[in-house]
């Protein structure tokens, strides 16, 4: 684990994956079909994780692609406003488009209409990876949807290899979206191979079940992956909290009680809060707690990136609850 603390102290993260536009029916609580107006912000797992890290004081950069249109420019502008480095974000022309999610700030029967044809974020190139100084990074954070199709899959695996060769930690957020994959069998095979080459693997019950092959084996898979050569794994259980496994021990963490306004964004916030805390020298147990608190704040707010707390806001929240 000494390598974990040494690399995390660099406080510099590269997040590989998607960013897009989210449109939330406004005001909060409005159903999509009743909406007369929408609030626009950025979304996408990688974009949200990068924002969460930047908001808590980490250097965060995104490795992705955006469309050469107004939505792509919107994504770049909002990322910059949140303090995310977009040096490694490539603009692509042609028919490629950023994902558009139209959704609600509602906790019950939340509706999401996702438009993701010709996804720009899957247009990653080897040249983008070659332009990264992996030796300067604490970690490369990979979101699993980037593995769902070529050329992004090959480029993502290349980046993972380059990061490990340079000594950076490789973090895999399994981030399984069934609609993104040709088959579940392909998703299981590719994500399992990626997990075998990651230092830290984080996912929920369904995602670890995908890697294990059945629902009953997911938790055991997470434990065995940590006992093999991973630094640690985190098996998230929704409202039941999370179980963290290391090669030597495990522990359970609960959730922070909040009045949730939406179900989205918790996992992205958890990842950002966890890694930012580790970069600031927190113990693993304390870092998982900060990840859980970040997740709670985000689900209680409007939007994902806009609801992401600063380090001061996070500390104040944890002092209150």
N, C-alpha and C positions, 0 to 999 in steps of 0.2 A: 504493500500500500504506500510505501515511501514515494514511488513514482507518481502516484495520484496527487499527493500533496505538492510535490515538486513542480509538476506541470500545471496544476491548478493555480499556483501562485503567479503564473504569467498573466492570468486574468484576460485571456484573449481567445475568443471563440469564433469558429466558422460554422454556420448552420447551412446545411445543404437540403434544398427542397423547395416547396412551392410558396408563392405569395399571390394573392388575388384580391378582388374587391368584395366586401360584404355589404349588403344593403339591409338594414334593420328597419322593419315597420315601426313608424313613429307616430304617436308617443309610445313608450314601453307598455306592453300589454295588448297592443293592437294586433288583431289577426291579419295575416297577409291579404286576404280577400277584402278586408275592410280598410286597408291602408290608403291614406290620401297623400302621404309623404314618407320619405325614408331617410335614415341617417346612413351616410356612407363612411366606411373605414376600411382598413386593410384586414385581410384574413389569411388563412392558409397556415398549416402547422409550423413550417419553418419561419415564416414571417412573424408569427405570434411569439415563438420561442426567442427569436432575435430581439424583439421589442422587450420581452420580459427581462432578458439579460441586460440590455442597455439601460432600462429603467432602474435597475438595481446596481448600476455602477460598473458593469463589465464592458469590455470592448467586444462588440458583437458585429460580425460581418455576415452577409448572406451570399451564398453561392447558388445562383438560380438564373432564370431567363424571364424576361417580360416582353409582352407584345409591343410592337412599334405603333402604338395607338394611344388614345387618351387614357384608357384604363391602365396601360403599362406605365405611362407617365404619372398617373395618380399614385400607383404603387410606389414608384421611386421617390416621389415627393413626400409621401407619408412616412416611408421608412427613414428618410433623411431627417424629418421632423422629430422622429422618436429617437434619433441618435444612432441608427444602424448604418454601418458602412456598406455602400452599394458598389464598391470597386469591382467586385467579382460577379455582378449581375449584368448579363448580356442582353441587349435589345435585339429581338428577332423579328424579321418582316414576314411577308407572305400571309398564309391563313392562320398562323398560330395566334392563340388568344389566351389571356389570363382567365383563370376560373372566376366565375361570378356566383356568389351565394346570396340568395334572397331569403331572409329568415325573420324570426320574431324574437322579441324579448319576452318570452313566456316560458314557464317551467313545465306546464302540463300540455301534452299533445303538441309539442313544438313542431312547427312546419318549417322545412328547409327545402327550397328549390335550388338545386345545384346545377350550374351549366358549366361543363368541363370538356367540351369537344375540342380537339386539336390543341391540347394544353401546352402553352408556351414553356412552362417549367420543365417539361420533359425533353427540351431541345438542348440540353447541356452538351458541351464539347470537351474533348481532351485538352484543347488549348486553354480553356478556363482553369482546369486543374493544374496545368503546367505553370500558370501565372500565380499560383498560391505559394507563399512561403510557409510551409507546414511546420518548419522548425520553430517558428515564432508563436505557434498556437498552444494553448492549453489543451484544446480538444477540437476535433471535428465532430459535429453533431449531425447525424444522418436521420432523416425522416423516411420511413419505409415506403411511402408512396412513390418516392423517387426511383425505387427499384422495380416499379410495376411495368415499365415498358422501355424499349430501346428508343433512342441512344442513351437515355438517362441512366438505365440500369448499368451498362458497361462503364459509363463515366463515374457513376457513384462507387462502384467496386474499385475502380482505378484510384479514386480519391481516398478511399479507405486504406488501400495498400500504401499509398504515398504518405498518408498521415502516420501510419504505424512505423514506416521506415524512418521517418523523421523524429520519432519519439513522442508524437502527439497522441493523446488518448482518443480512442474512437468510441463514440456513444451512439447506440442505435435506439431510436424511438420506433418501435415496431409499426405504429401508425397504420394499421391495416384498414383499408377502405375496399371492401369486396368489389364494388363497381369499377374500380380502377384496374382490376386484373382480368386476364383472359379466363383463368380457372382458379379455383381454390387450391388445387394441387400444385399449380405453378407458384402461387403465392407462398404456400408452405415451404416448398423446396428452396426458393430464392431467399426468402426471409430467414430460413433456418441457416443457410450458408452464410448470410450476412451476420447473423448473431454469433456464429462460430468464429468470426473474425473481428468481433467487437470486444472492447474492454469493459463496457458497461451496457447492459441491455435493460430497457424499461418498456413495460407494456401492461395492458389490463388482462383480466382473466381470459377473455375471448382470444386475445392476441397470443398469449402463451399457449392456449389450447391449440391454436393453429400450428404453432411450432411443434407441439408435442404429438399432435395427431388426434387428440380427443380432449374433451373438457376435463375429464378426471385427471389427466396427466399434466396439466399446465403448471400447477404449483410445483410439482416435483421437477419438471423440466427447468424452471427458473432456479430452483435450489441446486440442481446438479450442474447447471451452467456456471454458477458461481463457484462451485466446488472444483470445477475443472480448471479453467485459467482466466475467467473473468474477474475483474476487480470486485464488482458487485452487480446484482440484478435487483430490480424492484418490481414486485408483483402487485399491481394496483387492483383494489377490490371495490371501487366506487365508494358508496356511503360507509362501507365497512373498513375503510382505510387502506393501508398498504403493508406488505411484508417485504422487508429488505433482507437479502441473503448476501453474505460475504463468504470467502473460503473458510472462515473460522467460526462465524456466528450469524445469527439472524435476529431480527427484532420487528415488532409490529408497531405501526404508527396509526393513530386515529385521524379523523377529519375535524376541522374547525366548524362549529355550528354557525350557520349564517342563513339569512332568508334569501335563497337563491332566486334569481330572476330568469335564468336560462341554464340549460345543461351544457352549453358549449364552452370551450376554452380552458377547462380545468387541467387537462393533461399538458397542454402547452405551457401554462403558467407553472405547473408543478416542475416541469423540466427546467424552466428558466430560473425559478427560485432556488431549486436544488443546486444547480451549477454555480450560480452567483454566490451562494453561501459557501460552497467548497472553495471557490476562488478567494474568498475573504478569510479562509482559515478555519471555518466552522468544522466541528466533528461531523461524521457522517450522520449520526442521529439528529443533530441539530439542523443539518442541511435538509434532511427529509422533512423535518417539521416546518422549515421555512418554505419548502416546496408546497407542502399541504396548505399552508397559510396563504401563499400566493394564489393557489387554485381557488380557495374559498373566496378571496376578495374578487377575483375575476368573475366567478359565477354569480356573485351578488351585484355586479355592475352591469353597465350597458356596453355592448361590444366586447371584444376580446382584447385587442391591443390598447384601446383607450382606457379600459378598466384595469390594466396592469399597474401594480403599485410601484412607487419608488421605494428605495431602501428605508427612508424615514417613515413613509406611510405603512410599510410592512411592519416595522418595529412597533409603531403605535398600535396597530391592530393586534399584534401578538401580546402586547402589554395589557390590552383591554379584556381579552377573552381568557 
